[in-house]
């Protein structure tokens, strides 16, 4: 719909109709992801707003402790199967059946591990209610595994419209069910039960739409090949998850359940909706980049443009939380959640840099460089665990959040640079301008919020004034300083929006390039490709 229709996954002038088709498919997938991210962010804020009034920090702390245990068992049960099956999308008739039965067996194993460890974990943390919460999460693990092979098929076929639309339904549905259960007095269970319900629904929907169904034959002779390929994927993912959960783990060891609750609550506000986006991004880019393994120039071009687009979309969702966190917490949450504001601010610092890890990790998996990703995770987890233990022992929850951001700032760009096979300075140079634009817009948001805060006792005035100023200045800065990126954003937004809305968005696109600019395009493309 936009005047600039350069294929997203081809350098300008590539002239490959197949590349154009692949690029448009991936671009639509990214558009769906952005819609899903916005839905996740809005529903997450709404859900946490209600839960903040209905639940106490201790309830969030129990959920945080339960998730910090169950997430590792979930990784053991999936063991990288989804990624390996996605990469083998060209022969689903060979791999769907063994992949399904292997995921069922590992899912049953994960469920048994969680059920068996629940009493031990409850005794370790001194929280008997963890037994029931972990039992629900054990069933959720099994239901997730039942849909792994179908999920891999749909992603391998690039059916991003189905996956994205159902993802929005999933996110919003979980939020509504969580709120309903909290109103009914389910306490901490109101946060874990929706995961079980929608994991079951997801497995049914995905298999209903999957082109190949599993046979009754286990085909165990193919399990070894799947397991061998997935070991490093599982190891890297497990270590990365350990890094992200280290804050809750060490707060649970050294501090109170309420301290874990503050951290988990701020984590849910700042990161969880964007982690949904990050997971979906990897799922879109993995099959897309895997199709370009024989064309490294186009693959590198696709990786760079995808990362830039995602970073531009994430920056306002993350950095505007820094100047507005205190006003937001004061305006919409009870006083007991006020200490979470600084935790939210510290977590928000490094969120835009997580896009490097999302796209870089997907590229490493698409290139089948599982061992390299694993070794980087080994180095990262050592530093992350050390930072988390030291900051949690200090007793300051906000220091744990700051330590988490410090680890992200170092590890995620390194992941991206490793995926590009280029020196870090050269690989990261194209992202200086997006980060600069984001910093300037955040500064304008902060300045207006500070100016309006003394004018009225209500926190709503600086919240609204700062938010609107930040969004407007961000859009103007991108359009002025990054016109090509502005054109891409408008193109994706108009593509995803329906009918008249899409046409209205398309009118915001920059004018078509002049003949002089067009004549310069081949030379620019040659330099870019080289």
SENU-379159 format. One record per residue (C-alpha): x, y, z. Coordinates in pm, whole numbers. Example, Ala and Ser with C-alpha at 12.3 -4.5 7.8 and 13.67 -1.06 7.14 Angstrom:
BEGIN
<rec <1230; -450; 780>>
<rec <1367; -106; 714>>
This chain:
BEGIN
<rec <0; 0; 0>>
<rec <296; 224; 50>>
<rec <472; 389; -240>>
<rec <799; 228; -132>>
<rec <750; -142; -198>>
<rec <1106; -271; -173>>
<rec <1093; -641; -85>>
<rec <1158; -683; 285>>
<rec <1387; -984; 244>>
<rec <1584; -881; -63>>
<rec <1837; -607; -118>>
<rec <1697; -344; -356>>
<rec <1742; -457; -712>>
<rec <1750; -828; -630>>
<rec <1479; -884; -885>>
<rec <1374; -1222; -752>>
<rec <998; -1279; -768>>
<rec <1030; -1560; -517>>
<rec <1217; -1325; -287>>
<rec <942; -1066; -321>>
<rec <679; -1326; -230>>
<rec <883; -1445; 66>>
<rec <947; -1088; 174>>
<rec <580; -992; 162>>
<rec <485; -1305; 356>>
<rec <743; -1234; 626>>
<rec <645; -866; 637>>
<rec <282; -960; 694>>
<rec <400; -1194; 966>>
<rec <590; -913; 1135>>
<rec <283; -689; 1105>>
<rec <74; -952; 1279>>
<rec <341; -978; 1547>>
<rec <328; -605; 1612>>
<rec <-50; -625; 1641>>
<rec <-16; -918; 1879>>
<rec <241; -724; 2080>>
<rec <12; -422; 2112>>
<rec <-277; -647; 2213>>
<rec <-52; -817; 2465>>
<rec <70; -489; 2605>>
<rec <-277; -336; 2636>>
<rec <-442; -648; 2775>>
<rec <-145; -707; 3006>>
<rec <-170; -356; 3149>>
<rec <-547; -392; 3188>>
<rec <-511; -733; 3349>>
<rec <-239; -625; 3588>>
<rec <-442; -315; 3675>>
<rec <-731; -531; 3793>>
<rec <-506; -791; 3957>>
<rec <-314; -515; 4135>>
<rec <-635; -426; 4317>>
<rec <-755; -782; 4374>>
<rec <-430; -956; 4472>>
<rec <-155; -881; 4722>>
<rec <222; -893; 4649>>
<rec <249; -1233; 4818>>
<rec <15; -1386; 4556>>
<rec <235; -1255; 4274>>
<rec <537; -1381; 4465>>
<rec <394; -1734; 4479>>
<rec <331; -1728; 4104>>
<rec <681; -1593; 4039>>
<rec <837; -1875; 4243>>
<rec <619; -2137; 4073>>
<rec <706; -2010; 3725>>
<rec <1077; -1995; 3808>>
<rec <1063; -2373; 3865>>
<rec <813; -2481; 3598>>
<rec <976; -2290; 3313>>
<rec <1289; -2505; 3332>>
<rec <1088; -2826; 3331>>
<rec <897; -2694; 3030>>
<rec <1225; -2642; 2849>>
<rec <1338; -2995; 2935>>
<rec <1009; -3133; 2805>>
<rec <1028; -2942; 2475>>
<rec <1408; -2970; 2443>>
<rec <1432; -2758; 2128>>
<rec <1199; -2985; 1928>>
<rec <990; -2698; 1798>>
<rec <1290; -2523; 1642>>
<rec <1431; -2842; 1487>>
<rec <1095; -2943; 1340>>
<rec <1046; -2593; 1200>>
<rec <1381; -2605; 1026>>
<rec <1283; -2941; 868>>
<rec <959; -2800; 727>>
<rec <1031; -2927; 374>>
<rec <965; -3291; 472>>
<rec <682; -3285; 727>>
<rec <569; -3637; 628>>
<rec <899; -3768; 765>>
<rec <920; -3572; 1088>>
<rec <569; -3489; 1213>>
<rec <493; -3833; 1354>>
<rec <823; -3892; 1538>>
<rec <823; -3528; 1648>>
<rec <472; -3557; 1792>>
<rec <534; -3878; 1986>>
<rec <871; -3758; 2112>>
<rec <709; -3436; 2236>>
<rec <435; -3638; 2407>>
<rec <693; -3854; 2586>>
<rec <900; -3556; 2697>>
<rec <581; -3376; 2801>>
<rec <481; -3667; 3024>>
<rec <835; -3668; 3166>>
<rec <818; -3296; 3238>>
<rec <480; -3332; 3406>>
<rec <613; -3612; 3626>>
<rec <918; -3403; 3721>>
<rec <705; -3110; 3826>>
<rec <461; -3321; 4025>>
<rec <747; -3500; 4197>>
<rec <944; -3185; 4278>>
<rec <645; -2979; 4397>>
<rec <663; -3089; 4766>>
<rec <1040; -3034; 4771>>
<rec <1012; -2684; 4625>>
<rec <730; -2597; 4866>>
<rec <944; -2704; 5160>>
<rec <1251; -2517; 5026>>
<rec <1063; -2186; 5002>>
<rec <834; -2251; 5301>>
<rec <520; -2202; 5089>>
<rec <282; -2505; 5094>>
<rec <55; -2347; 4830>>
<rec <328; -2401; 4571>>
<rec <229; -2771; 4554>>
<rec <-109; -2689; 4397>>
<rec <28; -2419; 4168>>
<rec <302; -2647; 4036>>
<rec <47; -2924; 3978>>
<rec <-153; -2695; 3748>>
<rec <166; -2593; 3567>>
<rec <259; -2962; 3527>>
<rec <-61; -3024; 3330>>
<rec <6; -2707; 3131>>
<rec <347; -2841; 3031>>
<rec <192; -3155; 2885>>
<rec <-73; -2961; 2691>>
<rec <193; -2728; 2545>>
<rec <385; -3029; 2420>>
<rec <82; -3179; 2248>>
<rec <79; -2881; 2009>>
<rec <453; -2856; 1935>>
<rec <456; -3055; 1608>>
<rec <147; -2875; 1473>>
<rec <295; -2537; 1569>>
<rec <617; -2621; 1383>>
<rec <421; -2716; 1070>>
<rec <224; -2390; 1064>>
<rec <538; -2182; 1113>>
<rec <725; -2381; 850>>
<rec <446; -2300; 603>>
<rec <468; -1928; 701>>
<rec <99; -1921; 798>>
<rec <151; -1608; 1002>>
<rec <-202; -1475; 953>>
<rec <-355; -1772; 1135>>
<rec <-85; -1776; 1401>>
<rec <-99; -1401; 1458>>
<rec <-478; -1372; 1474>>
<rec <-505; -1666; 1712>>
<rec <-218; -1521; 1913>>
<rec <-420; -1204; 1970>>
<rec <-722; -1410; 2076>>
<rec <-499; -1614; 2305>>
<rec <-344; -1314; 2477>>
<rec <-672; -1129; 2529>>
<rec <-857; -1445; 2632>>
<rec <-599; -1529; 2898>>
<rec <-630; -1180; 3042>>
<rec <-1010; -1193; 3058>>
<rec <-1011; -1538; 3217>>
<rec <-747; -1431; 3470>>
<rec <-956; -1132; 3574>>
<rec <-1271; -1344; 3602>>
<rec <-1097; -1602; 3822>>
<rec <-946; -1330; 4041>>
<rec <-1292; -1182; 4095>>
<rec <-1414; -1528; 4194>>
<rec <-1145; -1549; 4462>>
<rec <-901; -1796; 4306>>
<rec <-602; -1590; 4426>>
<rec <-268; -1697; 4279>>
<rec <-444; -1975; 4084>>
<rec <-618; -1711; 3872>>
<rec <-282; -1645; 3702>>
<rec <-186; -2009; 3626>>
<rec <-520; -2171; 3534>>
<rec <-568; -1963; 3212>>
<rec <-236; -2097; 3083>>
<rec <-367; -2454; 3111>>
<rec <-698; -2367; 2945>>
<rec <-544; -2187; 2648>>
<rec <-262; -2439; 2603>>
<rec <-536; -2698; 2550>>
<rec <-729; -2475; 2309>>
<rec <-411; -2389; 2118>>
<rec <-320; -2756; 2066>>
<rec <-669; -2827; 1929>>
<rec <-671; -2524; 1694>>
<rec <-321; -2590; 1561>>
<rec <-384; -2958; 1487>>
<rec <-715; -2872; 1324>>
<rec <-527; -2651; 1077>>
<rec <-207; -2856; 1040>>
<rec <-167; -3018; 696>>
<rec <-6; -3341; 824>>
<rec <-143; -3544; 1116>>
<rec <70; -3788; 1319>>
<rec <36; -4161; 1265>>
<rec <2; -4419; 1540>>
<rec <350; -4555; 1463>>
<rec <600; -4399; 1706>>
<rec <883; -4410; 1446>>
<rec <1129; -4418; 1735>>
<rec <1421; -4482; 1499>>
<rec <1403; -4112; 1398>>
<rec <1397; -3983; 1755>>
<rec <1776; -3999; 1781>>
<rec <1821; -3755; 1493>>
<rec <1571; -3513; 1642>>
<rec <1724; -3534; 1989>>
<rec <2079; -3494; 1859>>
<rec <1990; -3176; 1673>>
<rec <1791; -3033; 1963>>
<rec <2044; -3079; 2246>>
<rec <2227; -2750; 2189>>
<rec <1899; -2565; 2121>>
<rec <1765; -2690; 2452>>
<rec <2089; -2604; 2631>>
<rec <2104; -2250; 2496>>
<rec <1735; -2186; 2564>>
<rec <1759; -2334; 2912>>
<rec <2059; -2123; 3006>>
<rec <1896; -1809; 2868>>
<rec <1582; -1883; 3069>>
<rec <1794; -1933; 3379>>
<rec <1937; -1585; 3321>>
<rec <1593; -1425; 3291>>
<rec <1459; -1608; 3598>>
<rec <1767; -1560; 3816>>
<rec <1621; -1248; 3979>>
<rec <1311; -1430; 4108>>
<rec <1516; -1733; 4210>>
<rec <1765; -1544; 4427>>
<rec <1505; -1306; 4568>>
<rec <1312; -1615; 4676>>
<rec <1624; -1750; 4847>>
<rec <1750; -1432; 5014>>
<rec <1437; -1218; 5055>>
<rec <1063; -1250; 5126>>
<rec <783; -1373; 4901>>
<rec <654; -1013; 4893>>
<rec <989; -899; 4744>>
<rec <955; -1165; 4475>>
<rec <601; -1038; 4416>>
<rec <720; -680; 4358>>
<rec <982; -798; 4109>>
<rec <743; -1031; 3928>>
<rec <470; -765; 3912>>
<rec <707; -509; 3758>>
<rec <847; -779; 3529>>
<rec <495; -859; 3410>>
<rec <425; -493; 3335>>
<rec <756; -419; 3164>>
<rec <862; -737; 2992>>
<rec <604; -1012; 2964>>
<rec <395; -860; 2680>>
<rec <716; -787; 2489>>
<rec <847; -1137; 2563>>
<rec <537; -1264; 2383>>
<rec <649; -1054; 2088>>
<rec <1007; -1181; 2118>>
<rec <897; -1544; 2116>>
<rec <675; -1483; 1814>>
<rec <954; -1297; 1632>>
<rec <1184; -1594; 1663>>
<rec <908; -1819; 1534>>
<rec <857; -1598; 1225>>
<rec <1222; -1533; 1145>>
<rec <1345; -1890; 1198>>
<rec <1165; -2045; 897>>
<rec <1206; -1730; 690>>
<rec <1581; -1699; 742>>
<rec <1627; -2076; 707>>
<rec <1500; -2046; 348>>
<rec <1780; -1797; 281>>
<rec <2071; -2004; 414>>
<rec <2208; -2044; 62>>
<rec <2189; -1665; 6>>
<rec <2391; -1509; 291>>
<rec <2370; -1152; 153>>
<rec <1991; -1158; 140>>
<rec <1979; -1328; 479>>
<rec <2197; -1059; 637>>
<rec <1986; -788; 475>>
<rec <1667; -950; 605>>
<rec <1812; -979; 955>>
<rec <1916; -615; 967>>
<rec <1586; -475; 841>>
<rec <1378; -699; 1068>>
<rec <1583; -599; 1371>>
<rec <1554; -230; 1291>>
<rec <1178; -249; 1241>>
<rec <1126; -436; 1567>>
<rec <1352; -203; 1760>>
<rec <1160; 100; 1634>>
<rec <832; -64; 1740>>
<rec <959; -163; 2085>>
<rec <1138; 159; 2188>>
<rec <829; 367; 2278>>
<rec <667; 70; 2455>>
<rec <977; 39; 2673>>
<rec <1160; 366; 2719>>
<rec <851; 582; 2775>>
<rec <792; 370; 3086>>
<rec <1105; 519; 3243>>
<rec <983; 881; 3287>>
<rec <618; 784; 3338>>
<rec <644; 479; 3567>>
<rec <586; 662; 3895>>
<rec <289; 855; 3761>>
<rec <143; 540; 3609>>
<rec <177; 337; 3929>>
<rec <33; 621; 4137>>
<rec <-259; 677; 3900>>
<rec <-385; 322; 3853>>
<rec <-256; 96; 4131>>
<rec <-300; 81; 4511>>
<rec <-31; 235; 4727>>
<rec <114; -107; 4813>>
<rec <255; -130; 4460>>
<rec <439; 206; 4471>>
<rec <783; 41; 4533>>
<rec <743; -145; 4202>>
<rec <778; 183; 4006>>
<rec <1157; 202; 4030>>
<rec <1181; -170; 3950>>
<rec <974; -106; 3636>>
<rec <1207; 180; 3540>>
<rec <1523; -29; 3583>>
<rec <1381; -319; 3380>>
<rec <1275; -86; 3098>>
<rec <1626; 46; 3029>>
<rec <1749; -248; 2825>>
<rec <1424; -373; 2666>>
<rec <1494; -227; 2316>>
<rec <1827; -411; 2310>>
<rec <1645; -740; 2360>>
<rec <1548; -720; 1994>>
<rec <1910; -810; 1916>>
<rec <1866; -1135; 2104>>
<rec <1530; -1217; 1944>>
<rec <1647; -1175; 1586>>
<rec <2007; -1284; 1640>>
<rec <1897; -1600; 1818>>
<rec <1656; -1682; 1535>>
<rec <1935; -1631; 1280>>
<rec <2175; -1861; 1469>>
<rec <1909; -2133; 1478>>
<rec <1824; -2082; 1110>>
<rec <2194; -2123; 1031>>
<rec <2200; -2439; 1248>>
<rec <2476; -2279; 1460>>
<rec <2336; -2433; 1776>>
<rec <2672; -2490; 1942>>
<rec <2780; -2127; 1900>>
<rec <2455; -2008; 2058>>
<rec <2500; -2255; 2342>>
<rec <2856; -2143; 2417>>
<rec <2748; -1778; 2426>>
<rec <2473; -1871; 2672>>
<rec <2725; -2050; 2894>>
<rec <2931; -1732; 2919>>
<rec <2621; -1519; 2977>>
<rec <2466; -1731; 3250>>
<rec <2783; -1715; 3460>>
<rec <2773; -1337; 3474>>
<rec <2394; -1316; 3511>>
<rec <2379; -1554; 3806>>
<rec <2662; -1371; 3980>>
<rec <2491; -1034; 3936>>
<rec <2151; -1169; 4044>>
<rec <2283; -1337; 4359>>
<rec <2482; -1031; 4468>>
<rec <2202; -782; 4406>>
<rec <1934; -1003; 4565>>
<rec <2149; -1050; 4875>>
<rec <2172; -671; 4907>>
<rec <1797; -659; 4974>>
<rec <1716; -394; 4710>>
<rec <1471; -525; 4450>>
<rec <1547; -239; 4211>>
<rec <1916; -337; 4211>>
<rec <1818; -686; 4091>>
<rec <1627; -523; 3805>>
<rec <1923; -297; 3719>>
<rec <2155; -597; 3719>>
<rec <1922; -776; 3480>>
<rec <1929; -478; 3243>>
<rec <2310; -467; 3259>>
<rec <2331; -830; 3155>>
<rec <2090; -770; 2863>>
<rec <2293; -471; 2739>>
<rec <2604; -690; 2710>>
<rec <2466; -1025; 2597>>
<rec <2200; -939; 2338>>
<rec <2416; -726; 2105>>
<rec <2682; -996; 2126>>
<rec <2425; -1252; 2009>>
<rec <2333; -1037; 1710>>
<rec <2695; -972; 1614>>
<rec <2768; -1345; 1632>>
<rec <2474; -1416; 1399>>
<rec <2597; -1165; 1139>>
<rec <2954; -1303; 1141>>
<rec <3082; -945; 1149>>
<rec <3272; -737; 1409>>
<rec <3040; -598; 1674>>
<rec <3102; -235; 1580>>
<rec <3018; -293; 1215>>
<rec <2715; -511; 1291>>
<rec <2562; -268; 1542>>
<rec <2635; 59; 1359>>
<rec <2298; 66; 1170>>
<rec <2112; 80; 1501>>
<rec <2274; 392; 1642>>
<rec <2016; 617; 1478>>
<rec <1707; 425; 1602>>
<rec <1844; 433; 1958>>
<rec <1930; 803; 1927>>
<rec <1582; 885; 1798>>
<rec <1431; 686; 2085>>
<rec <1649; 865; 2340>>
<rec <1549; 1208; 2207>>
<rec <1179; 1121; 2213>>
<rec <1211; 981; 2565>>
<rec <1384; 1303; 2674>>
<rec <1093; 1508; 2538>>
<rec <848; 1280; 2718>>
<rec <1045; 1319; 3041>>
<rec <1075; 1697; 3008>>
<rec <705; 1757; 2953>>
<rec <614; 1521; 3238>>
<rec <848; 1711; 3473>>
<rec <708; 2049; 3364>>
<rec <344; 1949; 3410>>
<rec <386; 1752; 3733>>
<rec <386; 2061; 3962>>
<rec <79; 2205; 3788>>
<rec <-167; 1956; 3927>>
<rec <-179; 1709; 4213>>
<rec <-319; 1433; 3992>>
<rec <-60; 1205; 3825>>
<rec <-281; 1184; 3515>>
<rec <-169; 1521; 3376>>
<rec <205; 1441; 3344>>
<rec <118; 1086; 3239>>
<rec <-99; 1197; 2948>>
<rec <102; 1506; 2852>>
<rec <433; 1322; 2861>>
<rec <297; 1020; 2676>>
<rec <140; 1221; 2395>>
<rec <448; 1441; 2358>>
<rec <677; 1140; 2345>>
<rec <470; 962; 2079>>
<rec <436; 1269; 1857>>
<rec <804; 1362; 1881>>
<rec <904; 1000; 1816>>
<rec <697; 985; 1497>>
<rec <830; 1321; 1375>>
<rec <1190; 1226; 1447>>
<rec <1161; 898; 1257>>
<rec <994; 1067; 961>>
<rec <1261; 1340; 954>>
<rec <1580; 1151; 1037>>
<rec <1489; 802; 910>>
<rec <1251; 848; 614>>
<rec <1312; 501; 469>>
<rec <1234; 338; 805>>
<rec <922; 554; 831>>
<rec <810; 424; 492>>
<rec <862; 65; 605>>
<rec <665; 117; 926>>
<rec <377; 276; 737>>
<rec <387; -3; 480>>
<rec <364; -274; 745>>
<rec <94; -93; 943>>
<rec <-120; -31; 635>>
<rec <-72; -393; 530>>
<rec <-197; -524; 863>>
<rec <-486; -279; 905>>
<rec <-821; -358; 741>>
<rec <-973; -169; 445>>
<rec <-1027; 202; 502>>
<rec <-798; 209; 807>>
<rec <-512; 67; 602>>
<rec <-569; 320; 324>>
<rec <-571; 605; 577>>
<rec <-243; 486; 728>>
<rec <-89; 454; 380>>
<rec <-144; 828; 322>>
<rec <117; 897; 592>>
<rec <387; 743; 373>>
<rec <667; 968; 241>>
<rec <644; 1074; -125>>
<rec <787; 843; -394>>
<rec <1161; 882; -463>>
<rec <1261; 1134; -729>>
<rec <1422; 1022; -1059>>
<rec <1762; 1123; -917>>
<rec <1707; 900; -615>>
<rec <1590; 614; -835>>
<rec <1900; 639; -1052>>
<rec <2114; 612; -739>>
<rec <1941; 298; -617>>
<rec <2150; 35; -806>>
<rec <2476; 180; -678>>
<rec <2339; 195; -326>>
<rec <2219; -162; -359>>
<rec <2558; -279; -479>>
<rec <2732; -117; -185>>
<rec <2476; -266; 52>>
<rec <2508; -614; -97>>
<rec <2886; -605; -86>>
